[in-house]
Each structure stands twice: as structure tokens, then as C-alpha cells.
Amino acid sequence: MVLLAVRSGVAGRTPAANPRCRVAVPVVGHSLAPAKAHAWLSSLKNWLIANDASVMVTLFLVIGVVLIGKGIDAL
């Protein structure tokens, strides 16, 4: 999860990936192999539902660390 935040530009000063690319990957995957993409996306959805609290804690922790880091850097 932290890696996703870093790669998407939430953490640090890395440039954010093109938003169209983040949307296009599942759409193209679903167009090329709908059954496989549906199985993968539904398993991802079930995992996210089962681990909702852990995902949210990790996300907020990363955002908090980034904000504290930017605050310290601004001093």
C-alpha cells in the first residue's frame, strides 16, 4: 500500500502518474480478457472489503507521515 502511495505521487515529490493510465489499465484488461479481469477485480474487491480497516489505517498513516514531513521540511 505504501508503494502505491509513493508511486502515485501521494508521498514525496515524485510526479503523479497520468490519471488516464490508472483508469485505462483495468478498462483495457477488461476489454482483452473479460473473464480473467472480472475474476481478478472481484477478488481484489473482496480483499479490500475484508481488510478495510487495515487499508484505511495504512492510507491515513502514509498521508500523516507525508504531511508531517512536508511541515518539517518547510521549517
Number of C-alpha atoms within 10 A of each C-alpha: 11 15 9 11 16 16 15 17 13 19 22 15 10 11 12 13 11 9 9 8 10 11 10 11 11 15 13 12 14 15 11 11 10 14 12 12 17 14 11 12 14 12 12 12 12 12 11 14 11 11 11 11 11 11 15 13 11 14 16 12 13 18 16 13 13 16 15 12 13 14 10 9 8 7 5
